[in-house]
Amino acid sequence: MAKIRIKWIKSDIGYPSDQKRTLKALGFHRLNETVEKEDTPVIRGMITKVNHMLLIEENENGSK
Protein backbone atom coordinates (compact mmCIF):
# COMPACT_ATOMS: atom_id res chain seq x y z
CA MET A 1 0.00 0.00 0.00
CA ALA A 2 1.16 3.56 -0.68
CA LYS A 3 2.64 5.72 2.06
CA ILE A 4 1.89 9.35 2.89
CA ARG A 5 4.38 11.75 4.45
CA ILE A 6 2.70 14.30 6.69
CA LYS A 7 4.39 17.36 8.18
CA TRP A 8 2.85 19.42 10.98
CA ILE A 9 3.44 23.05 9.94
CA LYS A 10 1.00 25.17 11.98
CA SER A 11 0.56 25.37 15.74
CA ASP A 12 -2.56 23.90 17.33
CA ILE A 13 -2.88 26.77 19.83
CA GLY A 14 -6.37 28.22 19.68
CA TYR A 15 -7.91 25.20 17.95
CA PRO A 16 -10.47 22.84 19.52
CA SER A 17 -9.24 19.97 21.64
CA ASP A 18 -10.59 17.35 19.21
CA GLN A 19 -8.20 18.69 16.54
CA LYS A 20 -5.31 18.58 19.02
CA ARG A 21 -6.16 14.94 19.81
CA THR A 22 -6.28 14.16 16.08
CA LEU A 23 -2.71 15.47 15.68
CA LYS A 24 -1.58 13.25 18.57
CA ALA A 25 -3.40 10.27 17.06
CA LEU A 26 -1.52 10.84 13.81
CA GLY A 27 1.70 10.46 15.82
CA PHE A 28 2.87 14.05 16.14
CA HIS A 29 4.70 15.27 19.23
CA ARG A 30 6.03 18.68 18.18
CA LEU A 31 5.68 21.31 15.48
CA ASN A 32 7.62 20.78 12.20
CA GLU A 33 7.73 17.03 12.80
CA THR A 34 7.21 14.63 9.88
CA VAL A 35 5.54 11.23 10.12
CA GLU A 36 4.95 8.57 7.49
CA LYS A 37 1.66 6.64 7.49
CA GLU A 38 -0.10 4.08 5.30
CA ASP A 39 -2.61 5.61 2.88
CA THR A 40 -5.87 4.31 4.36
CA PRO A 41 -9.35 5.85 4.53
CA VAL A 42 -8.98 6.27 8.29
CA ILE A 43 -5.74 8.25 7.98
CA ARG A 44 -7.22 10.29 5.09
CA GLY A 45 -10.17 11.23 7.33
CA MET A 46 -7.86 12.34 10.12
CA ILE A 47 -5.81 14.40 7.67
CA THR A 48 -8.98 16.03 6.31
CA LYS A 49 -9.97 17.10 9.82
CA VAL A 50 -6.71 19.01 10.43
CA ASN A 51 -5.52 19.69 6.86
CA HIS A 52 -5.17 23.42 7.61
CA MET A 53 -2.24 22.55 9.93
CA LEU A 54 -0.52 19.94 7.74
CA LEU A 55 1.58 19.58 4.61
CA ILE A 56 0.97 16.30 2.76
CA GLU A 57 3.38 14.54 0.41
CA GLU A 58 2.22 11.36 -1.31
CA ASN A 59 4.64 8.62 -2.36
CA GLU A 60 3.40 6.49 -5.23
CA ASN A 61 5.81 3.58 -4.77
CA GLY A 62 5.66 3.37 -0.97
CA SER A 63 9.39 3.95 -0.49
CA LYS A 64 11.21 6.86 1.09
Backbone bond lengths (Angstrom), bond angles and torsions (degrees), N, CA, C in turn:
res aa  C-N    CA-C-N  psi(-1)  N-CA   C-N-CA  omega(-1)  CA-C   N-CA-C  phi
1 M - - - 1.454 - - 1.524 109.26 -
2 A 1.310 116.90 150.37 1.465 122.24 -178.39 1.530 110.68 -69.49
3 K 1.309 114.73 154.39 1.462 122.02 177.92 1.528 108.97 -108.28
4 I 1.329 114.90 155.01 1.462 122.02 175.59 1.522 107.42 -125.29
5 R 1.328 116.15 132.05 1.464 121.05 172.33 1.516 107.13 -96.93
6 I 1.324 115.54 130.28 1.458 121.87 -177.18 1.523 108.15 -125.21
7 K 1.339 116.16 129.58 1.460 120.77 177.62 1.520 108.79 -118.61
8 W 1.332 115.79 132.17 1.456 122.61 178.50 1.519 107.32 -85.68
9 I 1.355 118.02 113.07 1.463 120.61 -172.05 1.525 114.51 -115.89
10 K 1.330 118.40 -8.70 1.461 120.48 -178.48 1.527 109.43 -132.22
11 S 1.325 116.16 137.70 1.457 121.61 -177.75 1.525 111.79 -62.03
12 D 1.331 115.04 149.61 1.465 120.66 178.40 1.523 112.59 -92.49
13 I 1.312 118.26 6.73 1.467 121.71 178.53 1.522 108.78 -65.31
14 G 1.320 115.69 129.99 1.455 121.25 178.95 1.515 114.61 89.48
15 Y 1.330 117.36 -0.78 1.457 120.95 178.43 1.526 109.32 -101.52
16 P 1.321 117.56 158.28 1.470 121.12 -178.63 1.537 112.28 -60.45
17 S 1.314 114.58 154.60 1.464 120.01 -176.48 1.528 112.26 -64.91
18 D 1.342 118.81 -28.02 1.458 119.24 179.25 1.532 110.53 -66.97
19 Q 1.338 118.35 -32.31 1.453 120.79 176.40 1.528 110.92 -72.41
20 K 1.318 117.37 -35.67 1.470 121.26 176.04 1.529 110.14 -63.88
21 R 1.333 116.55 -41.23 1.466 120.52 178.56 1.521 111.24 -67.62
22 T 1.323 117.27 -32.58 1.469 120.44 177.46 1.526 110.22 -65.41
23 L 1.333 117.54 -41.37 1.470 120.42 177.09 1.525 110.51 -61.18
24 K 1.320 117.28 -42.55 1.471 120.71 178.26 1.525 110.81 -64.47
25 A 1.335 116.77 -39.25 1.460 120.78 -179.90 1.528 111.33 -66.79
26 L 1.322 116.87 -28.98 1.462 120.37 175.46 1.531 111.86 -74.26
27 G 1.329 117.30 -12.18 1.454 120.89 175.89 1.515 114.77 104.81
28 F 1.317 117.68 10.46 1.463 120.31 -179.41 1.523 111.37 -83.21
29 H 1.337 115.37 144.21 1.452 121.96 176.16 1.520 111.37 -119.37
30 R 1.328 117.60 -32.80 1.457 120.86 -177.59 1.527 110.66 -146.90
31 L 1.306 115.40 160.26 1.452 122.92 -179.92 1.528 110.60 -61.64
32 N 1.319 117.35 147.51 1.469 125.83 -178.71 1.521 113.46 67.64
33 E 1.309 117.15 17.50 1.462 122.01 175.86 1.529 109.14 -87.53
34 T 1.333 116.42 147.02 1.457 122.32 178.07 1.520 109.38 -117.18
35 V 1.330 115.75 134.67 1.462 121.58 175.26 1.519 108.37 -125.73
36 E 1.321 115.66 156.19 1.458 121.49 177.88 1.520 108.05 -120.44
37 K 1.334 116.09 126.81 1.464 122.41 -176.33 1.521 109.92 -129.14
38 E 1.333 115.86 158.38 1.459 121.56 172.28 1.527 108.97 -68.53
39 D 1.311 116.89 145.60 1.460 122.27 179.34 1.524 109.45 -83.97
40 T 1.336 116.24 88.67 1.454 122.20 179.35 1.530 109.33 -119.51
41 P 1.324 117.71 161.57 1.470 119.73 177.58 1.535 113.05 -59.60
42 V 1.303 117.30 -33.52 1.467 120.97 179.67 1.524 110.21 -65.08
43 I 1.332 116.96 -48.43 1.465 121.45 179.31 1.521 110.12 -64.15
44 R 1.344 117.32 -40.90 1.473 120.86 178.41 1.538 110.77 -60.06
45 G 1.324 117.61 -39.45 1.455 121.23 177.87 1.510 112.35 -64.73
46 M 1.332 116.34 -40.85 1.462 120.62 177.86 1.524 110.52 -65.01
47 I 1.327 116.47 -41.57 1.463 121.09 178.69 1.528 110.43 -63.09
48 T 1.324 116.83 -41.12 1.463 121.01 179.97 1.525 111.22 -61.15
49 K 1.321 116.17 -36.40 1.461 120.44 -178.23 1.524 112.76 -66.01
50 V 1.334 117.33 -33.69 1.471 120.91 -177.04 1.529 111.93 -123.41
51 N 1.339 117.55 28.78 1.468 120.31 -174.91 1.523 113.28 -64.10
52 H 1.329 118.87 -19.83 1.456 121.60 177.67 1.532 112.15 -72.28
53 M 1.336 117.99 -10.97 1.463 121.74 179.18 1.528 112.70 -111.63
54 L 1.334 117.69 1.97 1.456 121.35 -172.39 1.516 112.91 -122.72
55 L 1.327 114.98 158.14 1.455 123.61 169.73 1.521 106.06 -120.38
56 I 1.335 116.76 125.47 1.468 121.50 -173.88 1.513 110.09 -111.51
57 E 1.342 115.83 133.42 1.455 122.94 175.53 1.527 107.79 -127.38
58 E 1.323 116.26 120.29 1.460 120.63 -178.54 1.522 110.82 -95.79
59 N 1.321 116.40 135.19 1.465 122.33 174.66 1.518 107.99 -106.23
60 E 1.314 116.42 123.90 1.462 120.26 -177.61 1.531 112.42 -73.73
61 N 1.343 116.37 -38.01 1.470 119.70 -173.89 1.524 113.42 -92.30
62 G 1.331 118.91 -5.38 1.449 121.07 177.68 1.513 114.78 81.39
63 S 1.335 118.07 5.32 1.458 121.03 179.16 1.515 109.14 -106.40
64 K 1.331 115.61 167.42 1.458 120.37 -179.49 1.482 112.93 -76.28
